[in-house]
Amino acid sequence: MSVESPCRKLCALDPVTRVCAGCLRTLDEIARWGRMSDKEKRDVLRRIESVAGGVEP
């Protein structure tokens, strides 16, 4: 079972942090998403959850 992208089609990168306001991924995570293993993707999703405080981006 593949891990779904957290993209919400609300792309807006912060120029300083380089984090998307829509999905809370870094520019590097967005660029690498298609090449990441499912484990790496789940790690990113856990980081997003911790940053968002349990609120879905």
PDBQT receptor file of N, H, CA, C and O in Angstrom, charges set to zero:
ATOM      1  N   MET A   1       0.856  -1.177   0.000  1.00  0.00    +0.000 N 
ATOM      2  CA  MET A   1       0.000   0.000   0.000  1.00  0.00    +0.000 C 
ATOM      3  C   MET A   1       0.900   1.238   0.000  1.00  0.00    +0.000 C 
ATOM      4  O   MET A   1       1.768   1.382   0.861  1.00  0.00    +0.000 OA
ATOM      5  N   SER A   2       0.690   2.120  -0.962  1.00  0.00    +0.000 N 
ATOM      6  H   SER A   2      -0.015   2.003  -1.662  1.00  0.00    +0.000 HD
ATOM      7  CA  SER A   2       1.543   3.305  -1.039  1.00  0.00    +0.000 C 
ATOM      8  C   SER A   2       1.033   4.404  -0.107  1.00  0.00    +0.000 C 
ATOM      9  O   SER A   2      -0.146   4.456   0.243  1.00  0.00    +0.000 OA
ATOM     10  N   VAL A   3       1.943   5.263   0.273  1.00  0.00    +0.000 N 
ATOM     11  H   VAL A   3       2.901   5.221  -0.012  1.00  0.00    +0.000 HD
ATOM     12  CA  VAL A   3       1.629   6.353   1.185  1.00  0.00    +0.000 C 
ATOM     13  C   VAL A   3       1.175   7.552   0.363  1.00  0.00    +0.000 C 
ATOM     14  O   VAL A   3       1.873   7.979  -0.557  1.00  0.00    +0.000 OA
ATOM     15  N   GLU A   4       0.026   8.087   0.688  1.00  0.00    +0.000 N 
ATOM     16  H   GLU A   4      -0.541   7.740   1.435  1.00  0.00    +0.000 HD
ATOM     17  CA  GLU A   4      -0.550   9.209  -0.043  1.00  0.00    +0.000 C 
ATOM     18  C   GLU A   4       0.184  10.510   0.259  1.00  0.00    +0.000 C 
ATOM     19  O   GLU A   4       0.619  10.744   1.387  1.00  0.00    +0.000 OA
ATOM     20  N   SER A   5       0.312  11.336  -0.745  1.00  0.00    +0.000 N 
ATOM     21  H   SER A   5      -0.041  11.145  -1.660  1.00  0.00    +0.000 HD
ATOM     22  CA  SER A   5       0.958  12.635  -0.578  1.00  0.00    +0.000 C 
ATOM     23  C   SER A   5       0.095  13.546   0.293  1.00  0.00    +0.000 C 
ATOM     24  O   SER A   5      -1.132  13.517   0.193  1.00  0.00    +0.000 OA
ATOM     25  N   PRO A   6       0.725  14.353   1.142  1.00  0.00    +0.000 N 
ATOM     26  CA  PRO A   6      -0.030  15.291   1.973  1.00  0.00    +0.000 C 
ATOM     27  C   PRO A   6      -0.396  16.578   1.212  1.00  0.00    +0.000 C 
ATOM     28  O   PRO A   6      -0.977  17.494   1.794  1.00  0.00    +0.000 OA
ATOM     29  N   CYS A   7      -0.064  16.647  -0.065  1.00  0.00    +0.000 N 
ATOM     30  H   CYS A   7       0.408  15.903  -0.538  1.00  0.00    +0.000 HD
ATOM     31  CA  CYS A   7      -0.337  17.855  -0.853  1.00  0.00    +0.000 C 
ATOM     32  C   CYS A   7      -1.826  18.183  -0.830  1.00  0.00    +0.000 C 
ATOM     33  O   CYS A   7      -2.670  17.311  -1.033  1.00  0.00    +0.000 OA
ATOM     34  N   ARG A   8      -2.133  19.450  -0.579  1.00  0.00    +0.000 N 
ATOM     35  H   ARG A   8      -1.447  20.158  -0.413  1.00  0.00    +0.000 HD
ATOM     36  CA  ARG A   8      -3.520  19.929  -0.523  1.00  0.00    +0.000 C 
ATOM     37  C   ARG A   8      -3.827  20.901  -1.661  1.00  0.00    +0.000 C 
ATOM     38  O   ARG A   8      -4.880  21.537  -1.688  1.00  0.00    +0.000 OA
ATOM     39  N   LYS A   9      -2.882  21.001  -2.601  1.00  0.00    +0.000 N 
ATOM     40  H   LYS A   9      -2.026  20.484  -2.579  1.00  0.00    +0.000 HD
ATOM     41  CA  LYS A   9      -3.024  21.914  -3.747  1.00  0.00    +0.000 C 
ATOM     42  C   LYS A   9      -3.184  23.363  -3.283  1.00  0.00    +0.000 C 
ATOM     43  O   LYS A   9      -3.877  24.160  -3.915  1.00  0.00    +0.000 OA
ATOM     44  N   LEU A  10      -2.528  23.685  -2.167  1.00  0.00    +0.000 N 
ATOM     45  H   LEU A  10      -1.965  23.037  -1.653  1.00  0.00    +0.000 HD
ATOM     46  CA  LEU A  10      -2.513  25.042  -1.620  1.00  0.00    +0.000 C 
ATOM     47  C   LEU A  10      -1.064  25.484  -1.470  1.00  0.00    +0.000 C 
ATOM     48  O   LEU A  10      -0.647  25.942  -0.406  1.00  0.00    +0.000 OA
ATOM     49  N   CYS A  11      -0.317  25.343  -2.533  1.00  0.00    +0.000 N 
ATOM     50  H   CYS A  11      -0.656  24.971  -3.397  1.00  0.00    +0.000 HD
ATOM     51  CA  CYS A  11       1.127  25.560  -2.487  1.00  0.00    +0.000 C 
ATOM     52  C   CYS A  11       1.484  27.032  -2.255  1.00  0.00    +0.000 C 
ATOM     53  O   CYS A  11       1.048  27.918  -2.989  1.00  0.00    +0.000 OA
ATOM     54  N   ALA A  12       2.272  27.260  -1.235  1.00  0.00    +0.000 N 
ATOM     55  H   ALA A  12       2.626  26.541  -0.638  1.00  0.00    +0.000 HD
ATOM     56  CA  ALA A  12       2.783  28.592  -0.924  1.00  0.00    +0.000 C 
ATOM     57  C   ALA A  12       4.040  28.411  -0.080  1.00  0.00    +0.000 C 
ATOM     58  O   ALA A  12       3.960  28.221   1.134  1.00  0.00    +0.000 OA
ATOM     59  N   LEU A  13       5.197  28.470  -0.727  1.00  0.00    +0.000 N 
ATOM     60  H   LEU A  13       5.262  28.624  -1.713  1.00  0.00    +0.000 HD
ATOM     61  CA  LEU A  13       6.454  28.273  -0.012  1.00  0.00    +0.000 C 
ATOM     62  C   LEU A  13       6.893  29.531   0.708  1.00  0.00    +0.000 C 
ATOM     63  O   LEU A  13       6.906  30.622   0.137  1.00  0.00    +0.000 OA
ATOM     64  N   ASP A  14       7.251  29.364   1.965  1.00  0.00    +0.000 N 
ATOM     65  H   ASP A  14       7.241  28.478   2.429  1.00  0.00    +0.000 HD
ATOM     66  CA  ASP A  14       7.825  30.471   2.726  1.00  0.00    +0.000 C 
ATOM     67  C   ASP A  14       9.253  30.657   2.216  1.00  0.00    +0.000 C 
ATOM     68  O   ASP A  14      10.030  29.702   2.202  1.00  0.00    +0.000 OA
ATOM     69  N   PRO A  15       9.608  31.869   1.799  1.00  0.00    +0.000 N 
ATOM     70  CA  PRO A  15      10.936  32.083   1.218  1.00  0.00    +0.000 C 
ATOM     71  C   PRO A  15      12.082  31.910   2.219  1.00  0.00    +0.000 C 
ATOM     72  O   PRO A  15      13.218  31.657   1.817  1.00  0.00    +0.000 OA
ATOM     73  N   VAL A  16      11.799  32.041   3.495  1.00  0.00    +0.000 N 
ATOM     74  H   VAL A  16      10.876  32.246   3.821  1.00  0.00    +0.000 HD
ATOM     75  CA  VAL A  16      12.848  31.912   4.508  1.00  0.00    +0.000 C 
ATOM     76  C   VAL A  16      12.996  30.456   4.954  1.00  0.00    +0.000 C 
ATOM     77  O   VAL A  16      14.098  29.908   4.931  1.00  0.00    +0.000 OA
ATOM     78  N   THR A  17      11.889  29.833   5.358  1.00  0.00    +0.000 N 
ATOM     79  H   THR A  17      10.994  30.278   5.377  1.00  0.00    +0.000 HD
ATOM     80  CA  THR A  17      11.955  28.459   5.877  1.00  0.00    +0.000 C 
ATOM     81  C   THR A  17      11.913  27.417   4.771  1.00  0.00    +0.000 C 
ATOM     82  O   THR A  17      12.311  26.272   4.986  1.00  0.00    +0.000 OA
ATOM     83  N   ARG A  18      11.437  27.798   3.591  1.00  0.00    +0.000 N 
ATOM     84  H   ARG A  18      11.114  28.729   3.417  1.00  0.00    +0.000 HD
ATOM     85  CA  ARG A  18      11.275  26.887   2.449  1.00  0.00    +0.000 C 
ATOM     86  C   ARG A  18      10.345  25.735   2.802  1.00  0.00    +0.000 C 
ATOM     87  O   ARG A  18      10.560  24.593   2.394  1.00  0.00    +0.000 OA
ATOM     88  N   VAL A  19       9.300  26.058   3.573  1.00  0.00    +0.000 N 
ATOM     89  H   VAL A  19       9.126  26.985   3.905  1.00  0.00    +0.000 HD
ATOM     90  CA  VAL A  19       8.271  25.097   3.952  1.00  0.00    +0.000 C 
ATOM     91  C   VAL A  19       6.964  25.534   3.316  1.00  0.00    +0.000 C 
ATOM     92  O   VAL A  19       6.623  26.717   3.330  1.00  0.00    +0.000 OA
ATOM     93  N   CYS A  20       6.235  24.578   2.760  1.00  0.00    +0.000 N 
ATOM     94  H   CYS A  20       6.512  23.617   2.750  1.00  0.00    +0.000 HD
ATOM     95  CA  CYS A  20       4.954  24.879   2.123  1.00  0.00    +0.000 C 
ATOM     96  C   CYS A  20       3.883  25.100   3.195  1.00  0.00    +0.000 C 
ATOM     97  O   CYS A  20       3.730  24.287   4.106  1.00  0.00    +0.000 OA
ATOM     98  N   ALA A  21       3.153  26.193   3.077  1.00  0.00    +0.000 N 
ATOM     99  H   ALA A  21       3.277  26.854   2.337  1.00  0.00    +0.000 HD
ATOM    100  CA  ALA A  21       2.084  26.500   4.031  1.00  0.00    +0.000 C 
ATOM    101  C   ALA A  21       0.901  25.541   3.871  1.00  0.00    +0.000 C 
ATOM    102  O   ALA A  21       0.126  25.352   4.809  1.00  0.00    +0.000 OA
ATOM    103  N   GLY A  22       0.761  24.940   2.696  1.00  0.00    +0.000 N 
ATOM    104  H   GLY A  22       1.390  25.093   1.934  1.00  0.00    +0.000 HD
ATOM    105  CA  GLY A  22      -0.357  24.031   2.451  1.00  0.00    +0.000 C 
ATOM    106  C   GLY A  22      -0.160  22.647   3.038  1.00  0.00    +0.000 C 
ATOM    107  O   GLY A  22      -1.056  22.117   3.695  1.00  0.00    +0.000 OA
ATOM    108  N   CYS A  23       1.019  22.050   2.804  1.00  0.00    +0.000 N 
ATOM    109  H   CYS A  23       1.747  22.481   2.271  1.00  0.00    +0.000 HD
ATOM    110  CA  CYS A  23       1.237  20.665   3.249  1.00  0.00    +0.000 C 
ATOM    111  C   CYS A  23       2.290  20.536   4.345  1.00  0.00    +0.000 C 
ATOM    112  O   CYS A  23       2.468  19.455   4.905  1.00  0.00    +0.000 OA
ATOM    113  N   LEU A  24       2.979  21.612   4.651  1.00  0.00    +0.000 N 
ATOM    114  H   LEU A  24       2.835  22.491   4.196  1.00  0.00    +0.000 HD
ATOM    115  CA  LEU A  24       4.002  21.673   5.697  1.00  0.00    +0.000 C 
ATOM    116  C   LEU A  24       5.255  20.847   5.393  1.00  0.00    +0.000 C 
ATOM    117  O   LEU A  24       6.040  20.548   6.293  1.00  0.00    +0.000 OA
ATOM    118  N   ARG A  25       5.435  20.483   4.125  1.00  0.00    +0.000 N 
ATOM    119  H   ARG A  25       4.798  20.726   3.394  1.00  0.00    +0.000 HD
ATOM    120  CA  ARG A  25       6.666  19.794   3.745  1.00  0.00    +0.000 C 
ATOM    121  C   ARG A  25       7.713  20.823   3.345  1.00  0.00    +0.000 C 
ATOM    122  O   ARG A  25       7.396  21.934   2.920  1.00  0.00    +0.000 OA
ATOM    123  N   THR A  26       8.975  20.417   3.495  1.00  0.00    +0.000 N 
ATOM    124  H   THR A  26       9.233  19.514   3.841  1.00  0.00    +0.000 HD
ATOM    125  CA  THR A  26      10.067  21.269   3.043  1.00  0.00    +0.000 C 
ATOM    126  C   THR A  26      10.175  21.142   1.523  1.00  0.00    +0.000 C 
ATOM    127  O   THR A  26       9.636  20.212   0.924  1.00  0.00    +0.000 OA
ATOM    128  N   LEU A  27      10.873  22.084   0.921  1.00  0.00    +0.000 N 
ATOM    129  H   LEU A  27      11.311  22.840   1.407  1.00  0.00    +0.000 HD
ATOM    130  CA  LEU A  27      11.075  22.036  -0.523  1.00  0.00    +0.000 C 
ATOM    131  C   LEU A  27      11.767  20.727  -0.916  1.00  0.00    +0.000 C 
ATOM    132  O   LEU A  27      11.418  20.121  -1.929  1.00  0.00    +0.000 OA
ATOM    133  N   ASP A  28      12.738  20.294  -0.126  1.00  0.00    +0.000 N 
ATOM    134  H   ASP A  28      13.023  20.786   0.697  1.00  0.00    +0.000 HD
ATOM    135  CA  ASP A  28      13.435  19.036  -0.392  1.00  0.00    +0.000 C 
ATOM    136  C   ASP A  28      12.485  17.845  -0.314  1.00  0.00    +0.000 C 
ATOM    137  O   ASP A  28      12.547  16.951  -1.157  1.00  0.00    +0.000 OA
ATOM    138  N   GLU A  29      11.608  17.824   0.686  1.00  0.00    +0.000 N 
ATOM    139  H   GLU A  29      11.557  18.551   1.370  1.00  0.00    +0.000 HD
ATOM    140  CA  GLU A  29      10.655  16.720   0.824  1.00  0.00    +0.000 C 
ATOM    141  C   GLU A  29       9.688  16.677  -0.357  1.00  0.00    +0.000 C 
ATOM    142  O   GLU A  29       9.343  15.600  -0.844  1.00  0.00    +0.000 OA
ATOM    143  N   ILE A  30       9.256  17.842  -0.811  1.00  0.00    +0.000 N 
ATOM    144  H   ILE A  30       9.536  18.716  -0.415  1.00  0.00    +0.000 HD
ATOM    145  CA  ILE A  30       8.354  17.905  -1.969  1.00  0.00    +0.000 C 
ATOM    146  C   ILE A  30       9.055  17.356  -3.202  1.00  0.00    +0.000 C 
ATOM    147  O   ILE A  30       8.485  16.556  -3.944  1.00  0.00    +0.000 OA
ATOM    148  N   ALA A  31      10.290  17.787  -3.417  1.00  0.00    +0.000 N 
ATOM    149  H   ALA A  31      10.753  18.437  -2.814  1.00  0.00    +0.000 HD
ATOM    150  CA  ALA A  31      11.041  17.369  -4.601  1.00  0.00    +0.000 C 
ATOM    151  C   ALA A  31      11.342  15.873  -4.591  1.00  0.00    +0.000 C 
ATOM    152  O   ALA A  31      11.338  15.233  -5.643  1.00  0.00    +0.000 OA
ATOM    153  N   ARG A  32      11.603  15.313  -3.418  1.00  0.00    +0.000 N 
ATOM    154  H   ARG A  32      11.606  15.832  -2.563  1.00  0.00    +0.000 HD
ATOM    155  CA  ARG A  32      12.002  13.907  -3.319  1.00  0.00    +0.000 C 
ATOM    156  C   ARG A  32      10.834  12.944  -3.109  1.00  0.00    +0.000 C 
ATOM    157  O   ARG A  32      11.039  11.731  -3.164  1.00  0.00    +0.000 OA
ATOM    158  N   TRP A  33       9.630  13.432  -2.873  1.00  0.00    +0.000 N 
ATOM    159  H   TRP A  33       9.463  14.417  -2.828  1.00  0.00    +0.000 HD
ATOM    160  CA  TRP A  33       8.501  12.592  -2.480  1.00  0.00    +0.000 C 
ATOM    161  C   TRP A  33       8.328  11.365  -3.385  1.00  0.00    +0.000 C 
ATOM    162  O   TRP A  33       8.139  10.258  -2.882  1.00  0.00    +0.000 OA
ATOM    163  N   GLY A  34       8.387  11.538  -4.665  1.00  0.00    +0.000 N 
ATOM    164  H   GLY A  34       8.541  12.437  -5.074  1.00  0.00    +0.000 HD
ATOM    165  CA  GLY A  34       8.177  10.429  -5.599  1.00  0.00    +0.000 C 
ATOM    166  C   GLY A  34       9.257   9.368  -5.540  1.00  0.00    +0.000 C 
ATOM    167  O   GLY A  34       9.031   8.241  -5.978  1.00  0.00    +0.000 OA
ATOM    168  N   ARG A  35      10.414   9.693  -5.015  1.00  0.00    +0.000 N 
ATOM    169  H   ARG A  35      10.598  10.609  -4.659  1.00  0.00    +0.000 HD
ATOM    170  CA  ARG A  35      11.533   8.750  -4.919  1.00  0.00    +0.000 C 
ATOM    171  C   ARG A  35      11.719   8.200  -3.507  1.00  0.00    +0.000 C 
ATOM    172  O   ARG A  35      12.555   7.321  -3.294  1.00  0.00    +0.000 OA
ATOM    173  N   MET A  36      10.956   8.704  -2.545  1.00  0.00    +0.000 N 
ATOM    174  H   MET A  36      10.277   9.417  -2.718  1.00  0.00    +0.000 HD
ATOM    175  CA  MET A  36      11.087   8.242  -1.157  1.00  0.00    +0.000 C 
ATOM    176  C   MET A  36      10.474   6.860  -0.985  1.00  0.00    +0.000 C 
ATOM    177  O   MET A  36       9.525   6.489  -1.675  1.00  0.00    +0.000 OA
ATOM    178  N   SER A  37      11.041   6.109  -0.047  1.00  0.00    +0.000 N 
ATOM    179  H   SER A  37      11.812   6.410   0.514  1.00  0.00    +0.000 HD
ATOM    180  CA  SER A  37      10.427   4.833   0.335  1.00  0.00    +0.000 C 
ATOM    181  C   SER A  37       9.180   5.148   1.170  1.00  0.00    +0.000 C 
ATOM    182  O   SER A  37       9.009   6.270   1.646  1.00  0.00    +0.000 OA
ATOM    183  N   ASP A  38       8.319   4.148   1.339  1.00  0.00    +0.000 N 
ATOM    184  H   ASP A  38       8.458   3.237   0.952  1.00  0.00    +0.000 HD
ATOM    185  CA  ASP A  38       7.128   4.357   2.168  1.00  0.00    +0.000 C 
ATOM    186  C   ASP A  38       7.515   4.721   3.596  1.00  0.00    +0.000 C 
ATOM    187  O   ASP A  38       6.832   5.521   4.236  1.00  0.00    +0.000 OA
ATOM    188  N   LYS A  39       8.604   4.142   4.103  1.00  0.00    +0.000 N 
ATOM    189  H   LYS A  39       9.159   3.493   3.584  1.00  0.00    +0.000 HD
ATOM    190  CA  LYS A  39       9.060   4.472   5.456  1.00  0.00    +0.000 C 
ATOM    191  C   LYS A  39       9.445   5.945   5.540  1.00  0.00    +0.000 C 
ATOM    192  O   LYS A  39       9.077   6.631   6.494  1.00  0.00    +0.000 OA
ATOM    193  N   GLU A  40      10.180   6.430   4.549  1.00  0.00    +0.000 N 
ATOM    194  H   GLU A  40      10.478   5.873   3.775  1.00  0.00    +0.000 HD
ATOM    195  CA  GLU A  40      10.573   7.848   4.545  1.00  0.00    +0.000 C 
ATOM    196  C   GLU A  40       9.339   8.747   4.482  1.00  0.00    +0.000 C 
ATOM    197  O   GLU A  40       9.278   9.774   5.159  1.00  0.00    +0.000 OA
ATOM    198  N   LYS A  41       8.361   8.361   3.670  1.00  0.00    +0.000 N 
ATOM    199  H   LYS A  41       8.410   7.527   3.120  1.00  0.00    +0.000 HD
ATOM    200  CA  LYS A  41       7.128   9.152   3.557  1.00  0.00    +0.000 C 
ATOM    201  C   LYS A  41       6.383   9.187   4.891  1.00  0.00    +0.000 C 
ATOM    202  O   LYS A  41       5.893  10.236   5.308  1.00  0.00    +0.000 OA
ATOM    203  N   ARG A  42       6.301   8.029   5.559  1.00  0.00    +0.000 N 
ATOM    204  H   ARG A  42       6.699   7.176   5.220  1.00  0.00    +0.000 HD
ATOM    205  CA  ARG A  42       5.628   7.999   6.868  1.00  0.00    +0.000 C 
ATOM    206  C   ARG A  42       6.378   8.847   7.886  1.00  0.00    +0.000 C 
ATOM    207  O   ARG A  42       5.760   9.480   8.741  1.00  0.00    +0.000 OA
ATOM    208  N   ASP A  43       7.708   8.863   7.800  1.00  0.00    +0.000 N 
ATOM    209  H   ASP A  43       8.210   8.349   7.105  1.00  0.00    +0.000 HD
ATOM    210  CA  ASP A  43       8.506   9.722   8.686  1.00  0.00    +0.000 C 
ATOM    211  C   ASP A  43       8.166  11.193   8.448  1.00  0.00    +0.000 C 
ATOM    212  O   ASP A  43       8.026  11.962   9.399  1.00  0.00    +0.000 OA
ATOM    213  N   VAL A  44       8.035  11.578   7.191  1.00  0.00    +0.000 N 
ATOM    214  H   VAL A  44       8.148  10.953   6.418  1.00  0.00    +0.000 HD
ATOM    215  CA  VAL A  44       7.667  12.961   6.861  1.00  0.00    +0.000 C 
ATOM    216  C   VAL A  44       6.279  13.272   7.417  1.00  0.00    +0.000 C 
ATOM    217  O   VAL A  44       6.068  14.333   8.004  1.00  0.00    +0.000 OA
ATOM    218  N   LEU A  45       5.340  12.356   7.234  1.00  0.00    +0.000 N 
ATOM    219  H   LEU A  45       5.512  11.494   6.756  1.00  0.00    +0.000 HD
ATOM    220  CA  LEU A  45       3.978  12.586   7.736  1.00  0.00    +0.000 C 
ATOM    221  C   LEU A  45       3.954  12.717   9.257  1.00  0.00    +0.000 C 
ATOM    222  O   LEU A  45       3.197  13.525   9.795  1.00  0.00    +0.000 OA
ATOM    223  N   ARG A  46       4.776  11.929   9.955  1.00  0.00    +0.000 N 
ATOM    224  H   ARG A  46       5.390  11.272   9.518  1.00  0.00    +0.000 HD
ATOM    225  CA  ARG A  46       4.853  12.051  11.424  1.00  0.00    +0.000 C 
ATOM    226  C   ARG A  46       5.425  13.417  11.816  1.00  0.00    +0.000 C 
ATOM    227  O   ARG A  46       4.945  14.044  12.761  1.00  0.00    +0.000 OA
ATOM    228  N   ARG A  47       6.446  13.877  11.093  1.00  0.00    +0.000 N 
ATOM    229  H   ARG A  47       6.835  13.368  10.325  1.00  0.00    +0.000 HD
ATOM    230  CA  ARG A  47       7.021  15.187  11.381  1.00  0.00    +0.000 C 
ATOM    231  C   ARG A  47       5.978  16.283  11.157  1.00  0.00    +0.000 C 
ATOM    232  O   ARG A  47       5.866  17.215  11.953  1.00  0.00    +0.000 OA
ATOM    233  N   ILE A  48       5.221  16.164  10.075  1.00  0.00    +0.000 N 
ATOM    234  H   ILE A  48       5.311  15.407   9.428  1.00  0.00    +0.000 HD
ATOM    235  CA  ILE A  48       4.178  17.148   9.778  1.00  0.00    +0.000 C 
ATOM    236  C   ILE A  48       3.142  17.166  10.903  1.00  0.00    +0.000 C 
ATOM    237  O   ILE A  48       2.730  18.234  11.353  1.00  0.00    +0.000 OA
ATOM    238  N   GLU A  49       2.726  15.988  11.353  1.00  0.00    +0.000 N 
ATOM    239  H   GLU A  49       3.061  15.120  10.988  1.00  0.00    +0.000 HD
ATOM    240  CA  GLU A  49       1.753  15.911  12.454  1.00  0.00    +0.000 C 
ATOM    241  C   GLU A  49       2.275  16.586  13.708  1.00  0.00    +0.000 C 
ATOM    242  O   GLU A  49       1.526  17.275  14.400  1.00  0.00    +0.000 OA
ATOM    243  N   SER A  50       3.559  16.395  14.010  1.00  0.00    +0.000 N 
ATOM    244  H   SER A  50       4.168  15.835  13.447  1.00  0.00    +0.000 HD
ATOM    245  CA  SER A  50       4.118  17.004  15.219  1.00  0.00    +0.000 C 
ATOM    246  C   SER A  50       4.197  18.520  15.089  1.00  0.00    +0.000 C 
ATOM    247  O   SER A  50       3.972  19.242  16.060  1.00  0.00    +0.000 OA
ATOM    248  N   VAL A  51       4.514  18.998  13.902  1.00  0.00    +0.000 N 
ATOM    249  H   VAL A  51       4.697  18.412  13.113  1.00  0.00    +0.000 HD
ATOM    250  CA  VAL A  51       4.593  20.450  13.658  1.00  0.00    +0.000 C 
ATOM    251  C   VAL A  51       3.195  21.065  13.690  1.00  0.00    +0.000 C 
ATOM    252  O   VAL A  51       3.000  22.156  14.226  1.00  0.00    +0.000 OA
ATOM    253  N   ALA A  52       2.236  20.363  13.118  1.00  0.00    +0.000 N 
ATOM    254  H   ALA A  52       2.394  19.477  12.682  1.00  0.00    +0.000 HD
ATOM    255  CA  ALA A  52       0.876  20.879  13.026  1.00  0.00    +0.000 C 
ATOM    256  C   ALA A  52       0.113  20.713  14.343  1.00  0.00    +0.000 C 
ATOM    257  O   ALA A  52      -1.002  21.219  14.478  1.00  0.00    +0.000 OA
ATOM    258  N   GLY A  53       0.696  20.017  15.303  1.00  0.00    +0.000 N 
ATOM    259  H   GLY A  53       1.601  19.606  15.194  1.00  0.00    +0.000 HD
ATOM    260  CA  GLY A  53       0.027  19.819  16.590  1.00  0.00    +0.000 C 
ATOM    261  C   GLY A  53      -1.211  18.944  16.461  1.00  0.00    +0.000 C 
ATOM    262  O   GLY A  53      -2.193  19.133  17.179  1.00  0.00    +0.000 OA
ATOM    263  N   GLY A  54      -1.159  17.975  15.533  1.00  0.00    +0.000 N 
ATOM    264  H   GLY A  54      -0.361  17.820  14.950  1.00  0.00    +0.000 HD
ATOM    265  CA  GLY A  54      -2.297  17.070  15.364  1.00  0.00    +0.000 C 
ATOM    266  C   GLY A  54      -3.355  17.601  14.432  1.00  0.00    +0.000 C 
ATOM    267  O   GLY A  54      -4.298  16.885  14.094  1.00  0.00    +0.000 OA
ATOM    268  N   VAL A  55      -3.218  18.849  14.006  1.00  0.00    +0.000 N 
ATOM    269  H   VAL A  55      -2.452  19.430  14.280  1.00  0.00    +0.000 HD
ATOM    270  CA  VAL A  55      -4.167  19.440  13.063  1.00  0.00    +0.000 C 
ATOM    271  C   VAL A  55      -3.690  19.124  11.667  1.00  0.00    +0.000 C 
ATOM    272  O   VAL A  55      -2.538  19.393  11.327  1.00  0.00    +0.000 OA
ATOM    273  N   GLU A  56      -4.563  18.553  10.852  1.00  0.00    +0.000 N 
ATOM    274  H   GLU A  56      -5.499  18.334  11.129  1.00  0.00    +0.000 HD
ATOM    275  CA  GLU A  56      -4.164  18.192   9.506  1.00  0.00    +0.000 C 
ATOM    276  C   GLU A  56      -3.894  19.447   8.692  1.00  0.00    +0.000 C 
ATOM    277  O   GLU A  56      -4.671  20.400   8.741  1.00  0.00    +0.000 OA
ATOM    278  N   PRO A  57      -2.780  19.454   7.932  1.00  0.00    +0.000 N 
ATOM    279  CA  PRO A  57      -2.447  20.633   7.126  1.00  0.00    +0.000 C 
ATOM    280  C   PRO A  57      -3.468  20.915   6.068  1.00  0.00    +0.000 C 
ATOM    281  O   PRO A  57      -3.324  21.875   5.312  1.00  0.00    +0.000 OA
TER     282      PRO A  57
